[in-house]
C-alpha cells in the first residue's frame, strides 16, 4: 500500500469518527488565536 492509499484510509476513518464537542471547541479557539497566524 502506497503513501496516498494510507492517507485515503486515514481520511475515511477520521470521517467515520466524529470529534468530541470539546475537541471541536478547542480547535475553534486555536484557530481564532495563535493557530490562525
PyMOL Python script that loads the backbone (N, CA, C, O; Angstrom):
from pymol import cmd

cmd.read_pdbstr("""\
ATOM      1  N   UNK A   1       0.854  -1.174   0.000  1.00  0.00           N
ATOM      2  CA  UNK A   1       0.000   0.000   0.000  1.00  0.00           C
ATOM      3  C   UNK A   1       0.897   1.233   0.000  1.00  0.00           C
ATOM      4  O   UNK A   1       1.824   1.344   0.803  1.00  0.00           O
ATOM      5  N   UNK A   2       0.606   2.151  -0.910  1.00  0.00           N
ATOM      6  CA  UNK A   2       1.409   3.355  -1.031  1.00  0.00           C
ATOM      7  C   UNK A   2       1.002   4.433  -0.042  1.00  0.00           C
ATOM      8  O   UNK A   2       0.018   4.307   0.687  1.00  0.00           O
ATOM      9  N   UNK A   3       1.777   5.473  -0.046  1.00  0.00           N
ATOM     10  CA  UNK A   3       1.565   6.586   0.890  1.00  0.00           C
ATOM     11  C   UNK A   3       0.185   7.228   0.724  1.00  0.00           C
ATOM     12  O   UNK A   3      -0.489   7.515   1.713  1.00  0.00           O
ATOM     13  N   UNK A   4      -0.234   7.451  -0.521  1.00  0.00           N
ATOM     14  CA  UNK A   4      -1.540   8.065  -0.764  1.00  0.00           C
ATOM     15  C   UNK A   4      -2.667   7.147  -0.320  1.00  0.00           C
ATOM     16  O   UNK A   4      -3.686   7.606   0.196  1.00  0.00           O
ATOM     17  N   UNK A   5      -2.483   5.857  -0.520  1.00  0.00           N
ATOM     18  CA  UNK A   5      -3.513   4.900  -0.092  1.00  0.00           C
ATOM     19  C   UNK A   5      -3.661   4.919   1.427  1.00  0.00           C
ATOM     20  O   UNK A   5      -4.779   4.853   1.937  1.00  0.00           O
ATOM     21  N   UNK A   6      -2.548   5.010   2.157  1.00  0.00           N
ATOM     22  CA  UNK A   6      -2.620   5.118   3.615  1.00  0.00           C
ATOM     23  C   UNK A   6      -3.350   6.394   4.018  1.00  0.00           C
ATOM     24  O   UNK A   6      -4.165   6.380   4.941  1.00  0.00           O
ATOM     25  N   UNK A   7      -3.060   7.498   3.327  1.00  0.00           N
ATOM     26  CA  UNK A   7      -3.714   8.772   3.623  1.00  0.00           C
ATOM     27  C   UNK A   7      -5.212   8.677   3.348  1.00  0.00           C
ATOM     28  O   UNK A   7      -6.014   9.212   4.113  1.00  0.00           O
ATOM     29  N   UNK A   8      -5.595   8.007   2.273  1.00  0.00           N
ATOM     30  CA  UNK A   8      -7.011   7.840   1.948  1.00  0.00           C
ATOM     31  C   UNK A   8      -7.734   7.010   3.005  1.00  0.00           C
ATOM     32  O   UNK A   8      -8.864   7.329   3.377  1.00  0.00           O
ATOM     33  N   UNK A   9      -7.095   5.955   3.488  1.00  0.00           N
ATOM     34  CA  UNK A   9      -7.678   5.123   4.537  1.00  0.00           C
ATOM     35  C   UNK A   9      -7.842   5.941   5.818  1.00  0.00           C
ATOM     36  O   UNK A   9      -8.874   5.852   6.483  1.00  0.00           O
ATOM     37  N   UNK A  10      -6.833   6.733   6.163  1.00  0.00           N
ATOM     38  CA  UNK A  10      -6.905   7.581   7.347  1.00  0.00           C
ATOM     39  C   UNK A  10      -8.035   8.597   7.215  1.00  0.00           C
ATOM     40  O   UNK A  10      -8.798   8.800   8.159  1.00  0.00           O
ATOM     41  N   UNK A  11      -8.147   9.234   6.056  1.00  0.00           N
ATOM     42  CA  UNK A  11      -9.227  10.193   5.818  1.00  0.00           C
ATOM     43  C   UNK A  11     -10.596   9.551   6.010  1.00  0.00           C
ATOM     44  O   UNK A  11     -11.475  10.133   6.645  1.00  0.00           O
ATOM     45  N   UNK A  12     -10.772   8.371   5.472  1.00  0.00           N
ATOM     46  CA  UNK A  12     -12.057   7.682   5.593  1.00  0.00           C
ATOM     47  C   UNK A  12     -12.362   7.336   7.040  1.00  0.00           C
ATOM     48  O   UNK A  12     -13.500   7.471   7.490  1.00  0.00           O
ATOM     49  N   UNK A  13     -11.351   6.893   7.762  1.00  0.00           N
ATOM     50  CA  UNK A  13     -11.546   6.535   9.171  1.00  0.00           C
ATOM     51  C   UNK A  13     -11.890   7.766  10.009  1.00  0.00           C
ATOM     52  O   UNK A  13     -12.767   7.718  10.871  1.00  0.00           O
ATOM     53  N   UNK A  14     -11.196   8.858   9.746  1.00  0.00           N
ATOM     54  CA  UNK A  14     -11.461  10.080  10.512  1.00  0.00           C
ATOM     55  C   UNK A  14     -12.844  10.646  10.195  1.00  0.00           C
ATOM     56  O   UNK A  14     -13.487  11.226  11.069  1.00  0.00           O
ATOM     57  N   UNK A  15     -13.302  10.487   8.971  1.00  0.00           N
ATOM     58  CA  UNK A  15     -14.638  10.957   8.602  1.00  0.00           C
ATOM     59  C   UNK A  15     -15.718  10.138   9.304  1.00  0.00           C
ATOM     60  O   UNK A  15     -16.803  10.645   9.587  1.00  0.00           O
ATOM     61  N   UNK A  16     -15.415   8.872   9.582  1.00  0.00           N
ATOM     62  CA  UNK A  16     -16.381   7.992  10.238  1.00  0.00           C
ATOM     63  C   UNK A  16     -16.440   8.212  11.745  1.00  0.00           C
ATOM     64  O   UNK A  16     -17.415   7.826  12.390  1.00  0.00           O
ATOM     65  N   UNK A  17     -15.411   8.826  12.306  1.00  0.00           N
ATOM     66  CA  UNK A  17     -15.340   9.028  13.767  1.00  0.00           C
ATOM     67  C   UNK A  17     -15.335  10.522  14.051  1.00  0.00           C
ATOM     68  O   UNK A  17     -14.314  11.191  13.889  1.00  0.00           O
ATOM     69  N   UNK A  18     -16.472  11.036  14.471  1.00  0.00           N
ATOM     70  CA  UNK A  18     -16.580  12.462  14.747  1.00  0.00           C
ATOM     71  C   UNK A  18     -15.793  12.840  15.995  1.00  0.00           C
ATOM     72  O   UNK A  18     -15.696  12.063  16.945  1.00  0.00           O
ATOM     73  N   UNK A  19     -15.237  14.035  15.979  1.00  0.00           N
ATOM     74  CA  UNK A  19     -14.519  14.539  17.153  1.00  0.00           C
ATOM     75  C   UNK A  19     -15.502  14.881  18.252  1.00  0.00           C
ATOM     76  O   UNK A  19     -16.625  15.297  17.968  1.00  0.00           O
ATOM     77  N   UNK A  20     -15.097  14.711  19.518  1.00  0.00           N
ATOM     78  CA  UNK A  20     -15.974  15.141  20.612  1.00  0.00           C
ATOM     79  C   UNK A  20     -16.128  16.663  20.596  1.00  0.00           C
ATOM     80  O   UNK A  20     -15.265  17.380  20.089  1.00  0.00           O
ATOM     81  N   UNK A  21     -17.234  17.142  21.156  1.00  0.00           N
ATOM     82  CA  UNK A  21     -17.512  18.578  21.177  1.00  0.00           C
ATOM     83  C   UNK A  21     -16.376  19.373  21.792  1.00  0.00           C
ATOM     84  O   UNK A  21     -16.076  20.476  21.334  1.00  0.00           O
ATOM     85  N   UNK A  22     -15.735  18.832  22.827  1.00  0.00           N
ATOM     86  CA  UNK A  22     -14.636  19.550  23.485  1.00  0.00           C
ATOM     87  C   UNK A  22     -13.455  19.744  22.535  1.00  0.00           C
ATOM     88  O   UNK A  22     -12.793  20.780  22.581  1.00  0.00           O
ATOM     89  N   UNK A  23     -13.187  18.767  21.682  1.00  0.00           N
ATOM     90  CA  UNK A  23     -12.092  18.886  20.719  1.00  0.00           C
ATOM     91  C   UNK A  23     -12.432  19.905  19.634  1.00  0.00           C
ATOM     92  O   UNK A  23     -11.565  20.668  19.206  1.00  0.00           O
ATOM     93  N   UNK A  24     -13.673  19.920  19.193  1.00  0.00           N
ATOM     94  CA  UNK A  24     -14.104  20.897  18.185  1.00  0.00           C
ATOM     95  C   UNK A  24     -13.988  22.304  18.754  1.00  0.00           C
ATOM     96  O   UNK A  24     -13.525  23.218  18.071  1.00  0.00           O
ATOM     97  N   UNK A  25     -14.411  22.482  20.015  1.00  0.00           N
ATOM     98  CA  UNK A  25     -14.317  23.799  20.659  1.00  0.00           C
ATOM     99  C   UNK A  25     -12.863  24.226  20.808  1.00  0.00           C
ATOM    100  O   UNK A  25     -12.534  25.388  20.565  1.00  0.00           O
ATOM    101  N   UNK A  26     -11.994  23.313  21.199  1.00  0.00           N
ATOM    102  CA  UNK A  26     -10.571  23.632  21.364  1.00  0.00           C
ATOM    103  C   UNK A  26      -9.946  24.009  20.028  1.00  0.00           C
ATOM    104  O   UNK A  26      -9.132  24.930  19.959  1.00  0.00           O
ATOM    105  N   UNK A  27     -10.319  23.311  18.978  1.00  0.00           N
ATOM    106  CA  UNK A  27      -9.801  23.624  17.647  1.00  0.00           C
ATOM    107  C   UNK A  27     -10.262  25.014  17.212  1.00  0.00           C
ATOM    108  O   UNK A  27      -9.483  25.781  16.646  1.00  0.00           O
ATOM    109  N   UNK A  28     -11.526  25.336  17.476  1.00  0.00           N
ATOM    110  CA  UNK A  28     -12.031  26.670  17.141  1.00  0.00           C
ATOM    111  C   UNK A  28     -11.288  27.767  17.876  1.00  0.00           C
ATOM    112  O   UNK A  28     -10.990  28.813  17.299  1.00  0.00           O
ATOM    113  N   UNK A  29     -10.987  27.535  19.143  1.00  0.00           N
ATOM    114  CA  UNK A  29     -10.225  28.533  19.925  1.00  0.00           C
ATOM    115  C   UNK A  29      -8.817  28.674  19.361  1.00  0.00           C
ATOM    116  O   UNK A  29      -8.298  29.785  19.258  1.00  0.00           O
ATOM    117  N   UNK A  30      -8.207  27.574  19.001  1.00  0.00           N
ATOM    118  CA  UNK A  30      -6.855  27.605  18.467  1.00  0.00           C
ATOM    119  C   UNK A  30      -6.825  28.372  17.139  1.00  0.00           C
ATOM    120  O   UNK A  30      -5.916  29.163  16.888  1.00  0.00           O
ATOM    121  N   UNK A  31      -7.832  28.123  16.296  1.00  0.00           N
ATOM    122  CA  UNK A  31      -7.872  28.798  15.007  1.00  0.00           C
ATOM    123  C   UNK A  31      -8.112  30.309  15.156  1.00  0.00           C
ATOM    124  O   UNK A  31      -7.629  31.092  14.338  1.00  0.00           O
ATOM    125  N   UNK A  32      -8.845  30.717  16.182  1.00  0.00           N
ATOM    126  CA  UNK A  32      -9.078  32.135  16.420  1.00  0.00           C
ATOM    127  C   UNK A  32      -7.880  32.805  17.104  1.00  0.00           C
ATOM    128  O   UNK A  32      -7.768  34.031  17.108  1.00  0.00           O
ATOM    129  N   UNK A  33      -6.997  32.003  17.675  1.00  0.00           N
ATOM    130  CA  UNK A  33      -5.860  32.538  18.400  1.00  0.00           C
ATOM    131  C   UNK A  33      -4.560  32.392  17.625  1.00  0.00           C
ATOM    132  O   UNK A  33      -4.479  32.751  16.451  1.00  0.00           O
ATOM    133  N   UNK A  34      -3.566  31.869  18.285  1.00  0.00           N
ATOM    134  CA  UNK A  34      -2.229  31.739  17.722  1.00  0.00           C
ATOM    135  C   UNK A  34      -2.190  30.850  16.478  1.00  0.00           C
ATOM    136  O   UNK A  34      -1.350  31.041  15.599  1.00  0.00           O
ATOM    137  N   UNK A  35      -3.094  29.891  16.409  1.00  0.00           N
ATOM    138  CA  UNK A  35      -3.096  28.965  15.276  1.00  0.00           C
ATOM    139  C   UNK A  35      -3.479  29.651  13.967  1.00  0.00           C
ATOM    140  O   UNK A  35      -3.143  29.158  12.890  1.00  0.00           O
ATOM    141  N   UNK A  36      -4.176  30.776  14.047  1.00  0.00           N
ATOM    142  CA  UNK A  36      -4.637  31.447  12.844  1.00  0.00           C
ATOM    143  C   UNK A  36      -3.520  32.242  12.168  1.00  0.00           C
ATOM    144  O   UNK A  36      -3.648  32.611  11.000  1.00  0.00           O
ATOM    145  N   UNK A  37      -2.459  32.502  12.865  1.00  0.00           N
ATOM    146  CA  UNK A  37      -1.388  33.334  12.316  1.00  0.00           C
ATOM    147  C   UNK A  37      -0.468  32.574  11.389  1.00  0.00           C
ATOM    148  O   UNK A  37       0.480  33.149  10.853  1.00  0.00           O
TER     149      UNK A  37
END
""", "prot")
cmd.dss("prot")
cmd.show_as("cartoon", "prot")
cmd.util.cbc("prot")
cmd.orient("prot")
